[in-house]
Amino acid sequence: MRISKTLGRAAAASLIGGAMLCAGPAASADEAPEVFGLKNGTIGFALNSTRWGIFETKDGKQECPQGFNMGPRDQIKALFPEGGTVEGTQLAYESWVRNPADKEDNFPFHEVSGKVGYGLDLDGRVDADDFVSPDGEKGIDNAFYRALGCIRMFRGEASYAHFTELWVREFNTNRILIELTGVDSLTNDDHVVVSMYRGKDKLIMDVNGKKVMPGASNRIDDRWSKKYTHRLNGKIENGVLTTEPADVNWAWSSWYSDPFDYQFKQGRFRVKLDPSGETAEGLFGGYADIDTFRQTLMRGYSTHHSGYGDMSQFSMARALFRNADGIPGPDGKNTAISASLRVSFTQVFIVHPDPKVATAPSSDVKAVEASRR
């Protein structure tokens, strides 16, 4: 029996099930959902890929004409050519990493000089130092890219970029879920609510272990991850979901540290929704809190691991504060830097906690669960 590609998955499954089991008539096309995964105006997605919005040309000459930056190993050699005690060399360098203002940085540091960059217009202006997107959109705010785009660590398949992709797919601690509610159409809808959660189930991969498959379920971690729950107002225009600015905690853990997160001020999504409802891909942009980023990066990447991608955390910190362009602190100095993440999502069915179990006394939980069987 051949199933037309124009039929929704639910309709196809109903037809096949009816033919095999002879359990009755198959579901009609009118009963099938218009979009796979969209039910009662709700559709969910799980993050399957993310990396910082670093625009790259093949050889890097366009954005980094002066070359890439020096890493910690070369800096240590230059600082201590004659060697010395552990306290006077390695520990001294580590103290500067954690307190970069305590030591003058005399090493040359190359920032991005190209005009093309990924990101969003966060401030509604077109300034002289803004980037232009690869699609020609002006006013792109991504000072993070300007500061760190010439560090190998953040580029291409270098260790940070490579492992970030791996951690998103393999670590439940990085399981970011978004759920759209109040959806009338994935093409045009003047108001939807986008809820962010942290899930606690693995992603379902294809037989090759490379592609995340749609249609799985993922439970919300409502006990330990409430700080990752956010509500954003949004709209869909021509298949593109955009949300209004909101402060967001973004889970981002590594092999080398306890769970942590990055804090984005005035964060917002702009993602293209696939008409099938199976995927969504685009950008998340906002002002990344510099101190949080720096501290969590130090916890996740020691100086040793930073050396693999020539990332001097000592020089990097100064570049971030030098390019900070948002969220002034009490002293008037900016505490955050405009940034973007390139994100990709796969459709999942988001499972909310059972309110009966969540509110029942512990002695009654088993009885409540038994009543559902």
Helices and strands as residue ranges (DSSP letters): H 9-21, E 43-52, H 72-79, H 90-98, G 100-102, H 143-148, G 152-154, H 159-170, G 172-174, E 176-181, E 189-198, E 216-219, G 226-228, E 230-237, E 240-243, E 246-251, E 261-273, E 279-289, H 290-300, H 303-306, G 307-309, H 313-323, E 326-328, E 334-351, H 355-359, G 362-364, H 365-372
